[in-house]
């Protein structure tokens, strides 16, 4: 049940690459959520309450477009991480315990 010791440098490199892409995914998703929050909640609320001029509401499509671009980067980062995660099978013979 114990994994074999990891002695190959290539396995360490694949694990490190997978972890880097997972961390990048986390940060990019935070950026996506921030853009969606601004476009979908903060700008309409502040315009409706009169704290911002209605001209600012024209910026909402830009935030939505930015969120869409960031989401594409997040999905790419997650995909690249999943491609690298296969290195675990080289030293851990069972995926489900």
C-alpha positions in Angstrom: 0.0 0.0 0.0 3.0 2.4 0.5 4.1 4.1 -2.7 7.5 3.4 -4.1 10.2 6.0 -3.3 10.5 8.6 -6.0 14.0 8.5 -7.3 13.6 9.6 -10.9 14.1 13.3 -11.6 11.5 13.2 -14.4 8.7 12.2 -12.0 9.6 15.1 -9.7 9.6 17.4 -12.6 6.1 16.2 -13.7 4.8 16.5 -10.2 6.2 20.0 -9.9 4.7 21.1 -13.2 1.3 19.7 -12.3 1.4 21.6 -9.0 2.4 24.8 -10.7 -0.5 24.6 -13.1 -2.9 23.9 -10.2 -1.6 27.0 -8.3 -2.0 29.0 -11.5 -5.5 27.6 -11.9 -6.4 28.8 -8.4 -5.1 32.3 -8.9 -6.8 32.6 -12.3 -10.1 31.4 -11.0 -9.9 34.2 -8.3 -9.4 36.7 -11.1 -12.4 35.2 -13.0 -14.6 35.5 -9.9 -13.4 39.1 -9.3 -14.3 40.2 -12.8 -17.7 38.5 -12.7 -18.4 40.1 -9.3 -17.7 43.5 -10.6 -19.7 43.1 -13.9 -22.7 41.2 -12.5 -23.1 42.6 -9.0 -21.1 45.7 -8.1 -21.6 47.9 -11.1 -25.3 47.3 -11.5 -25.8 47.9 -7.7 -23.8 51.1 -7.6 -25.5 52.4 -10.8 -29.0 51.6 -9.5 -28.3 53.3 -6.2 -27.0 56.4 -7.9 -23.5 56.2 -6.5 -22.1 55.8 -10.0 -23.2 57.4 -13.2 -25.1 55.3 -15.8 -22.1 55.7 -18.2 -20.1 53.3 -16.0 -22.6 50.6 -16.8 -21.2 50.6 -20.3 -18.0 49.0 -18.9 -19.9 45.8 -17.9 -19.4 44.0 -21.3 -15.6 44.6 -21.0 -15.6 42.9 -17.6 -17.7 40.0 -18.9 -15.3 39.7 -21.9 -12.3 39.8 -19.5 -13.9 37.1 -17.4 -14.5 34.9 -20.4 -10.8 35.2 -21.4 -9.7 34.5 -17.9 -12.0 31.4 -17.8 -10.4 30.1 -21.0 -6.9 30.5 -19.4 -8.2 28.7 -16.3 -9.5 25.8 -18.3 -6.3 25.5 -20.2 -4.3 25.6 -16.9 -6.6 22.8 -15.5 -6.2 20.7 -18.6 -2.4 21.0 -18.6 -2.4 20.1 -14.9 -4.5 17.0 -15.6 -2.1 16.0 -18.4 0.8 16.1 -16.0 -0.9 14.3 -13.1 -0.3 10.9 -14.9 3.1 10.9 -13.3 1.5 9.8 -10.0 0.8 6.4 -11.6 4.5 5.8 -12.0 5.1 5.6 -8.3 1.7 5.0 -6.8 0.2 1.8 -8.2 -3.3 2.3 -6.9 -5.4 5.4 -7.6 -8.3 4.3 -5.2 -7.4 2.9 -1.8 
